Amino acid sequence: MHHALQINPEAESAQSAQFPHSSTSPEDKRRFPRDPAKDLSEIVLAGRKFGYACMIHDLSKKGARLEVSCGELPERFILTNYTKQIKTLCKQVWRENRMIGVMFLTEPRSFDINDRF
């Protein structure tokens, strides 16, 4: 069953999100705390049959820090988290070498691992 991902206008219009690299720092002033993760995931681009493997290093209610091994990415893409079996539309907000920070534009939703999309 296919469901269209609904864009959250509040997330889309948010000012540039800050994603410091350390989620345990006492100076961390995020609205949503990050939890450490080691989630096998995939970046899926519109019109592409195959995605790019990535690793989620930490995760919050509204975003994540990913390690990627690919080059340039578009501003928006679907992040498919195979460990938690959820996917969401994301916006890349920063990149430093292989690490990128993303903001979730939709609420994560579950999917059947046998029906990727």
TORPA-614274 format. One line per field, with one value per residue (C-alpha): residue number from 0; x, y, z. Coordinates in nm, 4 decimals, padded with zeros to 6 digits. Example, Ala and Ser with C-alpha at 12.3 -4.5 7.8 and 13.67 -1.06 7.14 Angstrom:
2
seq = 0,1
xx = 01.2300,01.3670
yy = -00.4500,-00.1060
zz = 00.7800,00.7140
This chain:
117
seq = 0,1,2,3,4,5,6,7,8,9,10,11,12,13,14,15,16,17,18,19,20,21,22,23,24,25,26,27,28,29,30,31,32,33,34,35,36,37,38,39,40,41,42,43,44,45,46,47,48,49,50,51,52,53,54,55,56,57,58,59,60,61,62,63,64,65,66,67,68,69,70,71,72,73,74,75,76,77,78,79,80,81,82,83,84,85,86,87,88,89,90,91,92,93,94,95,96,97,98,99,100,101,102,103,104,105,106,107,108,109,110,111,112,113,114,115,116
xx = 00.0000,00.1390,00.0773,00.1887,00.4289,00.2776,00.5167,00.5039,00.4949,00.6272,00.9385,00.9876,00.9738,01.2009,01.5083,01.8413,01.8603,02.1800,02.3069,02.6243,02.8262,02.8112,02.4720,02.5883,02.7280,02.5685,02.5704,02.3453,02.0361,01.8297,01.4530,01.4523,01.7279,01.9185,01.9590,02.2659,02.1939,02.3676,02.0785,02.1394,01.9572,01.9264,01.8934,01.6394,01.6290,01.3299,01.3425,01.6238,01.5879,01.8661,01.9538,02.2701,02.3480,02.4087,02.4319,02.2248,02.4555,02.1990,01.8306,01.5785,01.2077,01.2748,01.6104,01.9174,02.2930,02.3972,02.7239,02.7230,02.9723,02.8201,02.8942,02.6520,02.2920,01.9836,01.8394,01.5478,01.5355,01.3640,01.5504,01.4611,01.5652,01.5853,01.6707,01.3482,01.1511,01.0429,01.0883,01.0523,01.1112,01.4222,01.5941,01.9731,02.0695,02.4464,02.7313,03.0864,03.2753,03.0904,02.8556,02.5284,02.2509,01.8913,01.5625,01.2505,00.9869,00.7302,00.6455,00.8316,00.5994,00.6406,00.6841,00.7006,01.0625,00.9489,00.7779,01.0435,00.8130
yy = 00.0000,00.3406,00.6567,01.0006,01.1653,01.4888,01.7818,01.9532,02.3276,02.4172,02.2063,02.3405,02.7029,02.6554,02.8739,02.7076,02.4222,02.3807,02.0255,02.0259,01.7088,01.6121,01.5144,01.4813,01.8301,02.0260,02.3310,02.1477,02.3660,02.1606,02.1583,01.7800,01.5686,01.3256,00.9607,00.7666,00.5214,00.2815,00.2371,00.0923,00.3221,00.4303,00.7658,00.7362,00.9961,01.0667,00.8787,00.6444,00.2693,00.2283,00.4455,00.5218,00.3273,00.5386,00.5041,00.7066,00.8052,00.9898,01.0561,01.2985,01.3567,01.6114,01.5178,01.2981,01.2917,01.0570,00.9189,00.8921,00.7704,00.9396,01.2741,01.5617,01.5051,01.7084,01.9272,01.6828,01.3046,01.0131,00.8528,00.4860,00.3482,-00.0316,-00.0850,00.0791,00.0114,00.3741,00.6323,01.0085,01.2986,01.4915,01.8193,01.8339,02.1258,02.0845,01.8685,01.8191,01.5630,01.2312,01.3550,01.5306,01.6707,01.6375,01.7845,01.5691,01.7319,01.4576,01.2407,00.9077,00.6251,00.2517,00.0421,-00.3252,-00.4245,-00.6409,-00.3446,-00.0743,00.1750
zz = 00.0000,-00.0976,00.1052,-00.0055,00.2358,00.3666,00.4078,00.7443,00.6607,01.0076,00.9507,00.5982,00.7108,01.0123,01.0247,00.9524,01.2006,01.3986,01.4471,01.6591,01.6250,01.9917,02.1284,02.4884,02.5392,02.8270,02.5977,02.3526,02.3189,02.0744,02.1227,02.0811,02.2395,02.0213,02.1004,01.9830,01.7033,01.4672,01.2243,00.8781,00.6372,00.2764,00.1026,-00.1761,-00.4534,-00.6755,-01.0039,-00.8987,-00.8749,-00.6183,-00.3192,-00.1252,00.1915,00.5014,00.8787,01.1252,01.4125,01.6183,01.5951,01.7424,01.6956,01.4178,01.2642,01.2438,01.1851,00.9065,00.7741,00.3957,00.1396,-00.1654,-00.3238,-00.3614,-00.2589,-00.3425,-00.0679,-00.0169,-00.0175,00.1507,00.4397,00.4825,00.8218,00.7847,01.1517,01.2738,00.9503,00.9095,00.6359,00.6126,00.3770,00.4844,00.4128,00.4322,00.6583,00.6879,00.5622,00.6850,00.4755,00.5224,00.7979,00.7201,00.9349,00.8222,00.9369,00.8991,00.6779,00.7401,01.0368,01.0096,00.9090,00.9104,00.5978,00.5112,00.4534,00.1594,-00.0119,-00.0082,-00.1806
